[in-house]
C-alpha cells in the first residue's frame, strides 16, 4: 500500500509541472500549411496570463484595503515573487493581431532551435518578451 501511495505521488507530482506541448511540437505546426492550432494555443496562453494577472491584482487589492492580516500580506508578497515568471511581463502593441503574435512566436521557434524542448506556453511568453517587453517608467526597458 505504501509503495502504491509513493508511486501515485511521483506520477501526479511530475505531471503537474509538465506541459502538454513542447516547442518542438509547435514548430512542426508553424511549418505546416494550417496555422489554426497555433492561433488557438496562443490565444489560450494569452487568456491564462490575463487570469493570472487578475488573481494577483485581487490579492493586492485585499492587502491594500486592509482586509488581510500581516501573515496574508507576507503570503501575497511571496506568491507575487513566485509568480513573476508566470504572469504577463510583455506589453502587446494595441493593434497586434493574433496572426502577428503567432508570426512572432513561430519566428522565435525558428531562430532558437536549442530552446524547442521547453514547454510551448513558456516559449510563447519568451517570444513576446523578446519583441515587446514592457517599458519601465522613465523610458528604460
WOQUINOR-V546599 format. One record per backbone hydrogen bond with DSSP energy under -1.0 kcal/mol. NH is the residue of the N-H (numbers start at 1). CO is the residue of the C=O. Records with the same first field share a line. If there is no record, write none. Layout:
# WOQUINOR-V546599
NH: CO + CO
This chain:
# WOQUINOR-V546599
5: 1
6: 2
7: 3
8: 4
9: 5
10: 6
11: 7
12: 8
13: 9
14: 10
15: 11
16: 12
23: 118
24: 116
26: 22
27: 23
28: 24
29: 25
30: 26
31: 27
39: 35
40: 36
41: 37
42: 38
43: 39
44: 40
45: 41
46: 42
47: 43
48: 44
49: 45
50: 46
51: 47
52: 48
53: 49
54: 50
55: 51
56: 52
57: 53
58: 54
59: 55
60: 56
61: 57
62: 58
63: 59
64: 60
65: 61
66: 63
67: 62
73: 69
74: 70
75: 71
76: 72
77: 73
78: 74
79: 75
80: 76
81: 77
82: 78
83: 79
86: 83
87: 83
91: 132
96: 93
101: 97
102: 98
103: 99
104: 100
105: 101
106: 102
107: 103
108: 104
109: 105
110: 106
111: 107
112: 108
115: 112
116: 113
118: 115
120: 21
123: 119
124: 120
125: 121
126: 122
127: 123
128: 124
129: 125
130: 126
131: 127
132: 128
134: 89
136: 140
139: 136
